[in-house]
Amino acid sequence: MPMRASKDEQIAGVPATDLRWVLRTMRGQVYEGIDELRTAIGERLDLTRAQGKTVAAQLIAEGYIDRQDKYYQLSEQGLQLAAASTGKPIPRSQAEVLLTAFIERARVINQSDSWYRVAKIELFGSLLDPSRETVNDIDLMVTLEPRYHTADSNELLKALSLYQRARTGKEGGTLMQLLSFPTEELFKQLKAGKRAYQLLDPSDHDELRERTACTIVFEDHAELIPLPDSLR
């Protein structure tokens, strides 16, 4: 049975749902030394240096992280927690309705002026198994592609800043926040507040395609278009 993570459960002194998110971002990564591991965990959970080191040590002791010489990576138990479900089981018929709605929102987004378009949606996990009457999550890989052509990095950053201001009425933030805003905005639109959708981090797509079955349920590519005047 798949592992489940509850916000009321604590692992290494951290809510299991928060730790699940952290471990998802660490899949496929190898950390050299305890300090590098502590930094990776501490920054994601907004911990002090000492707190990050304590959590890292507990995760090693409890078997969520493997150590080989001076290198650290998620153990099988850690990978299971990263893949854990956080919601109640969903009847197949309801999951299929939710999947259809997700795809329809992608179509709507692609007809809008969002920064990114949805190029491809791939389904994996329990919903692919026709024998399953219930599923834990709707597991999806969403591939995005930019909508607009930008000549260089300066034009890109200016356009992103104007785009964020038009969407939120706010300016500023770090470079990382500026770059990540369009992706976060689009994923929020796609999920529409439903916890049933689990979207795999794009950096993990290639690895997952190599080790598990995936099915393309939506694909829609388009040529880049010029920036509108509002983003120049």
MARMAR-230546 format. One record per residue: residue in three letters; z negated, x, y of N, C-alpha, C in turn. Coordinates in steps of 0.05 Angstrom, whole numbers, padded with zeros to 5 digits, always signed. Example, Ala and Ser with C-alpha at 12.3 -4.5 7.8 and 13.67 -1.06 7.14 Angstrom:
# MARMAR-230546
Ala-00156+00264-00114-00156+00246-00090-00156+00264-00066/Ser-00142+00257-00045-00143+00273-00021-00157+00258+00001/
END
This chain:
# MARMAR-230546
Met+00000+00017-00024+00000+00000+00000+00000+00018+00025/Pro+00016+00011+00046+00017+00027+00070-00010+00029+00084/Met-00015+00051+00096-00040+00055+00111-00039+00037+00136/Arg-00063+00027+00144-00065+00011+00168-00085+00025+00186/Ala-00079+00023+00213-00097+00035+00233-00108+00013+00251/Ser-00134+00013+00255-00147-00007+00271-00159+00006+00296/Lys-00158-00008+00319-00170+00003+00343-00200+00005+00341/Asp-00212-00009+00322-00241-00008+00319-00250+00015+00301/Glu-00230+00028+00287-00236+00050+00269-00235+00076+00284/Gln-00254+00094+00278-00254+00121+00290-00247+00142+00270/Ile-00230+00160+00278-00224+00184+00261-00227+00208+00279/Ala-00244+00226+00270-00250+00250+00286-00260+00243+00314/Gly-00274+00220+00316-00285+00212+00341-00265+00199+00360/Val-00241+00193+00350-00219+00182+00366-00211+00155+00354/Pro-00206+00134+00370-00195+00109+00359-00171+00114+00342/Ala-00170+00102+00318-00149+00108+00299-00121+00102+00310/Thr-00119+00080+00327-00093+00074+00338-00084+00095+00358/Asp-00103+00107+00374-00095+00128+00392-00087+00153+00377/Leu-00102+00159+00355-00096+00183+00340-00069+00179+00325/Arg-00064+00155+00316-00038+00150+00303-00015+00157+00322/Trp-00018+00149+00348+00003+00155+00367+00006+00185+00371/Val-00016+00199+00373-00015+00228+00376-00001+00241+00353/Leu-00008+00234+00329+00004+00246+00305+00033+00240+00303/Arg+00042+00216+00313+00070+00210+00313+00086+00230+00330/Thr+00074+00239+00352+00087+00258+00370+00087+00286+00358/Met+00070+00291+00338+00067+00318+00326+00083+00321+00300/Arg+00096+00300+00290+00111+00302+00265+00133+00322+00268/Gly+00136+00340+00248+00157+00360+00247+00150+00385+00264/Gln+00127+00385+00277+00119+00408+00293+00101+00427+00278/Val+00104+00453+00283+00087+00474+00272+00073+00488+00295/Tyr+00047+00490+00294+00031+00502+00315+00019+00529+00306/Glu+00023+00549+00323+00014+00576+00317-00014+00580+00329/Gly-00034+00580+00313-00061+00584+00322-00075+00559+00330/Ile-00102+00560+00329-00118+00537+00335-00116+00529+00364/Asp-00112+00549+00382-00111+00542+00411-00086+00526+00417/Glu-00063+00532+00404-00039+00517+00408-00042+00489+00397/Leu-00055+00486+00375-00060+00460+00363-00079+00444+00381/Arg-00100+00457+00390-00120+00444+00407-00107+00434+00433/Thr-00089+00450+00444-00075+00442+00468-00058+00417+00464/Ala-00043+00418+00441-00026+00395+00435-00041+00369+00433/Ile-00064+00370+00420-00080+00346+00416-00095+00339+00441/Gly-00107+00358+00454-00123+00353+00479-00106+00342+00501/Glu-00082+00352+00506-00066+00342+00527-00057+00313+00522/Arg-00051+00306+00498-00042+00279+00491-00065+00259+00494/Leu-00090+00268+00489-00113+00249+00490-00129+00253+00516/Asp-00119+00271+00533-00133+00276+00559-00162+00285+00554/Leu-00165+00305+00537-00191+00316+00530-00195+00343+00544/Thr-00220+00351+00546-00226+00378+00556-00219+00398+00534/Arg-00219+00423+00541-00212+00444+00521-00231+00443+00497/Ala-00257+00440+00503-00277+00440+00481-00273+00415+00464/Gln-00268+00392+00477-00265+00367+00461-00240+00369+00444/Gly-00218+00380+00455-00193+00383+00439-00197+00401+00415/Lys-00212+00422+00419-00217+00440+00396-00235+00427+00375/Thr-00254+00411+00383-00271+00397+00364-00255+00376+00348/Val-00238+00361+00362-00222+00341+00348-00203+00355+00328/Ala-00190+00377+00337-00172+00392+00320-00186+00402+00294/Ala-00211+00412+00298-00226+00422+00275-00233+00400+00256/Gln-00240+00376+00267-00247+00354+00249-00222+00343+00234/Leu-00199+00343+00247-00175+00334+00233-00167+00353+00211/Ile-00172+00379+00215-00167+00398+00193-00187+00393+00171/Ala-00213+00390+00178-00233+00386+00157-00229+00360+00141/Glu-00219+00340+00154-00215+00314+00141-00188+00311+00128/Gly-00172+00332+00129-00147+00333+00114-00122+00322+00127/Tyr-00124+00317+00153-00100+00306+00167-00081+00328+00177/Ile-00091+00352+00178-00075+00375+00186-00079+00398+00166/Asp-00056+00409+00157-00056+00431+00138-00055+00458+00153/Arg-00068+00478+00141-00067+00505+00153-00056+00524+00132/Gln-00037+00540+00140-00026+00561+00124-00026+00586+00141/Asp-00044+00605+00134-00048+00629+00150-00057+00619+00178/Lys-00041+00627+00199-00048+00619+00226-00032+00595+00236/Tyr-00017+00582+00218+00001+00560+00226-00011+00533+00217/Tyr-00007+00513+00234-00018+00486+00229+00004+00465+00232/Gln+00003+00445+00214+00022+00423+00216+00009+00399+00202/Leu+00020+00375+00206+00009+00351+00194+00011+00353+00164/Ser-00010+00344+00151-00011+00342+00122+00002+00316+00113/Glu+00004+00311+00088+00015+00286+00078-00003+00263+00088/Gln-00029+00268+00088-00048+00247+00098-00043+00242+00127/Gly-00038+00263+00143-00032+00260+00171-00007+00245+00176/Leu+00014+00251+00160+00039+00236+00162+00036+00207+00156/Gln+00018+00201+00136+00013+00173+00129+00000+00158+00152/Leu-00019+00171+00165-00032+00159+00188-00012+00155+00211/Ala+00006+00175+00215+00026+00172+00236+00044+00148+00231/Ala+00049+00142+00206+00067+00120+00198+00051+00094+00194/Ala+00025+00094+00199+00009+00070+00193+00016+00047+00211/Ser+00012+00023+00200+00017-00002+00215-00009-00009+00230/Thr-00005-00022+00253-00028-00031+00269-00030-00061+00271/Gly-00011-00075+00260-00011-00105+00263-00015-00118+00236/Lys-00014-00145+00237-00016-00161+00212+00011-00162+00199/Pro+00012-00165+00172+00037-00168+00158+00054-00191+00170/Ile+00080-00187+00170+00098-00207+00182+00116-00219+00160/Pro+00118-00245+00158+00136-00257+00139+00165-00247+00144/Arg+00180-00243+00123+00207-00233+00125+00224-00250+00144/Ser+00222-00276+00141+00239-00294+00158+00233-00290+00188/Gln+00207-00286+00194+00199-00282+00222+00209-00254+00232/Ala+00207-00235+00214+00216-00208+00222+00246-00208+00227/Glu+00261-00222+00212+00290-00224+00216+00297-00237+00242/Val+00282-00258+00250+00285-00270+00276+00279-00251+00299/Leu+00258-00235+00295+00250-00215+00315+00271-00194+00318/Leu+00283-00185+00296+00304-00165+00296+00328-00176+00311/Thr+00336-00201+00306+00359-00213+00319+00354-00214+00350/Ala+00330-00221+00357+00323-00222+00386+00324-00195+00399/Phe+00315-00174+00384+00316-00147+00394+00345-00139+00400/Ile+00362-00144+00381+00390-00137+00384+00403-00152+00408/Glu+00396-00178+00411+00406-00193+00433+00397-00182+00460/Arg+00372-00172+00461+00363-00159+00486+00379-00134+00492/Ala+00386-00119+00471+00403-00096+00474+00430-00103+00486/Arg+00442-00125+00477+00467-00134+00488+00465-00141+00518/Val+00443-00154+00525+00438-00161+00553+00435-00136+00570/Ile+00419-00117+00560+00415-00092+00575+00442-00078+00579/Asn+00459-00078+00560+00485-00064+00562+00503-00077+00582/Gln+00498-00102+00589+00514-00116+00609+00501-00114+00637/Ser+00478-00100+00639+00463-00098+00664+00470-00072+00678/Asp+00454-00064+00698+00458-00039+00712+00436-00019+00706/Ser+00424-00022+00682+00403-00003+00674+00414+00026+00673/Trp+00396+00045+00675+00405+00073+00675+00417+00080+00648/Tyr+00405+00072+00627+00415+00077+00600+00427+00052+00588/Arg+00445+00056+00569+00455+00035+00552+00444+00039+00524/Val+00443+00018+00508+00435+00020+00480+00461+00026+00464/Ala+00463+00050+00454+00487+00058+00439+00486+00050+00410/Lys+00462+00052+00398+00460+00046+00370+00431+00038+00363/Ile+00428+00019+00344+00402+00012+00333+00404+00014+00303/Glu+00385+00029+00292+00385+00033+00263+00358+00022+00252/Leu+00360+00008+00230+00337-00004+00217+00330+00013+00193/Phe+00303+00018+00189+00293+00031+00165+00267+00019+00158/Gly+00255+00028+00136+00229+00018+00129+00229-00007+00112/Ser+00207-00022+00112+00203-00043+00093+00222-00066+00096/Leu+00233-00071+00120+00251-00094+00123+00277-00090+00108/Leu+00284-00065+00101+00308-00059+00086+00305-00066+00057/Asp+00280-00070+00048+00275-00076+00020+00276-00107+00016/Pro+00297-00117+00003+00300-00147+00000+00278-00159-00017/Ser+00264-00143-00032+00243-00154-00050+00217-00159-00034/Arg+00215-00148-00010+00191-00152+00006+00190-00179+00020/Glu+00170-00195+00014+00167-00221+00027+00154-00219+00054/Thr+00138-00198+00057+00126-00192+00083+00131-00162+00089/Val+00131-00156+00115+00134-00128+00124+00112-00121+00143/Asn+00106-00096+00145+00084-00087+00163+00094-00085+00192/Asp+00118-00075+00196+00130-00070+00222+00160-00074+00220/Ile+00173-00075+00243+00202-00074+00244+00208-00046+00254/Asp+00216-00028+00235+00219+00000+00242+00248+00005+00251/Leu+00251+00016+00275+00277+00020+00287+00280+00047+00300/Met+00305+00057+00299+00313+00080+00314+00333+00070+00335/Val+00327+00075+00360+00345+00067+00382+00357+00091+00396/Thr+00383+00093+00395+00397+00115+00408+00408+00105+00435/Leu+00401+00120+00456+00410+00112+00483+00432+00131+00492/Glu+00448+00121+00511+00468+00138+00524+00468+00131+00554/Pro+00472+00151+00571+00472+00145+00600+00496+00127+00608/Arg+00491+00112+00628+00512+00094+00638+00530+00107+00659/Tyr+00517+00125+00675+00531+00136+00698+00538+00166+00695/His+00560+00173+00707+00568+00201+00709+00555+00214+00733/Thr+00542+00237+00729+00531+00252+00752+00543+00280+00751/Ala+00549+00291+00775+00564+00316+00777+00547+00340+00770/Asp+00521+00339+00778+00503+00362+00773+00474+00352+00773/Ser+00456+00371+00769+00428+00364+00767+00417+00353+00793/Asn+00427+00363+00816+00417+00352+00842+00424+00323+00845/Glu+00449+00317+00838+00458+00289+00841+00443+00271+00820/Leu+00438+00282+00797+00423+00268+00776+00395+00261+00786/Leu+00380+00280+00797+00353+00276+00805+00351+00257+00829/Lys+00370+00259+00848+00371+00241+00870+00376+00212+00861/Ala+00395+00209+00842+00401+00183+00832+00377+00171+00817/Leu+00364+00187+00801+00340+00178+00787+00318+00169+00806/Ser+00314+00184+00827+00294+00177+00847+00300+00150+00860/Leu+00325+00146+00868+00334+00121+00880+00332+00098+00860/Tyr+00338+00104+00835+00337+00083+00814+00308+00074+00810/Gln+00289+00094+00809+00261+00087+00805+00251+00070+00829/Arg+00259+00078+00853+00250+00063+00877+00260+00035+00877/Ala+00286+00032+00869+00297+00005+00868+00283-00013+00847/Arg+00274-00001+00825+00262-00016+00804+00232-00022+00809/Thr+00219-00003+00821+00189-00006+00824+00180-00008+00853/Gly+00197+00000+00872+00188+00001+00899+00172+00026+00906/Lys+00170+00044+00887+00154+00068+00890+00171+00093+00887/Glu+00162+00114+00900+00175+00140+00897+00155+00161+00890/Gly+00165+00185+00882+00146+00207+00876+00141+00209+00846/Gly+00119+00223+00840+00113+00229+00812+00123+00256+00804/Thr+00117+00264+00780+00126+00290+00770+00155+00288+00761/Leu+00167+00311+00757+00194+00312+00746+00196+00298+00719/Met+00176+00303+00702+00176+00290+00676+00174+00260+00678/Gln+00158+00250+00697+00156+00221+00701+00182+00209+00711/Leu+00195+00224+00728+00221+00215+00739+00242+00213+00717/Leu+00243+00234+00700+00263+00234+00678+00257+00214+00657/Ser+00232+00208+00652+00225+00190+00630+00224+00161+00638/Phe+00224+00155+00664+00221+00127+00673+00243+00109+00661/Pro+00269+00116+00663+00289+00098+00653+00286+00091+00623/Thr+00278+00111+00607+00274+00107+00578+00251+00088+00573/Glu+00229+00093+00587+00205+00077+00583+00211+00048+00592/Glu+00225+00045+00614+00232+00018+00624+00249+00003+00604/Leu+00269+00017+00592+00287+00004+00574+00273-00004+00548/Phe+00256+00014+00537+00242+00008+00513+00222-00015+00517/Lys+00210-00017+00540+00192-00039+00547+00208-00065+00546/Gln+00232-00065+00558+00249-00089+00558+00256-00097+00529/Leu+00263-00077+00513+00271-00083+00485+00249-00095+00469/Lys+00225-00084+00472+00202-00093+00456+00191-00120+00466/Ala+00195-00126+00492+00187-00152+00503+00158-00159+00497/Gly+00141-00139+00496+00113-00144+00491+00105-00149+00463/Lys+00124-00147+00444+00119-00152+00416+00110-00127+00401/Arg+00086-00128+00389+00076-00104+00375+00089-00100+00348/Ala+00105-00119+00339+00117-00116+00313+00138-00094+00312/Tyr+00149-00087+00335+00170-00066+00335+00158-00039+00336/Gln+00167-00021+00318+00159+00007+00319+00184+00024+00323/Leu+00185+00036+00347+00209+00052+00354+00203+00081+00349/Leu+00219+00094+00332+00215+00122+00326+00222+00139+00349/Asp+00207+00160+00354+00213+00179+00375+00241+00191+00370/Pro+00258+00192+00391+00285+00202+00387+00287+00230+00375/Ser+00267+00247+00381+00267+00274+00370+00264+00275+00340/Asp+00256+00252+00328+00252+00251+00299+00275+00237+00284/His+00295+00228+00299+00317+00213+00286+00331+00229+00264/Asp+00340+00253+00270+00356+00268+00251+00340+00274+00226/Glu+00314+00281+00229+00298+00287+00206+00295+00262+00188/Leu+00290+00239+00201+00286+00214+00185+00312+00206+00170/Arg+00335+00210+00183+00360+00202+00170+00365+00219+00145/Glu+00354+00243+00145+00357+00261+00121+00340+00252+00098/Arg+00318+00238+00103+00299+00233+00081+00294+00204+00075/Thr+00307+00186+00089+00303+00158+00083+00328+00141+00088/Ala+00329+00118+00076+00352+00100+00080+00351+00087+00108/Cys+00374+00086+00121+00376+00073+00147+00401+00057+00148/Thr+00401+00035+00163+00424+00018+00165+00429+00012+00195/Ile+00454+00016+00204+00461+00010+00231+00464-00020+00234/Val+00448-00031+00253+00449-00060+00257+00462-00068+00284/Phe+00467-00047+00300+00479-00052+00326+00492-00026+00336/Glu+00516-00027+00346+00529-00003+00357+00548-00012+00380/Asp+00545+00002+00402+00561-00006+00426+00563+00018+00445/His+00585+00033+00443+00589+00056+00460+00608+00050+00483/Ala+00606+00065+00505+00623+00060+00528+00627+00086+00543/Glu+00648+00088+00558+00653+00111+00575+00634+00111+00599/Leu+00627+00135+00609+00611+00137+00633+00626+00125+00656/Ile+00611+00113+00675+00622+00102+00699+00611+00116+00723/Pro+00625+00115+00746+00614+00129+00771+00588+00116+00780/Leu+00572+00132+00793+00548+00122+00805+00554+00101+00826/Pro+00539+00079+00827+00543+00060+00849+00533+00072+00875/Asp+00542+00061+00897+00534+00071+00924+00503+00071+00927/Ser+00490+00051+00915+00461+00048+00918+00446+00072+00906/Leu+00459+00088+00888+00445+00110+00876+00456+00137+00886/Arg+00470+00137+00907+00481+00162+00918+00465+00171+00943/
END
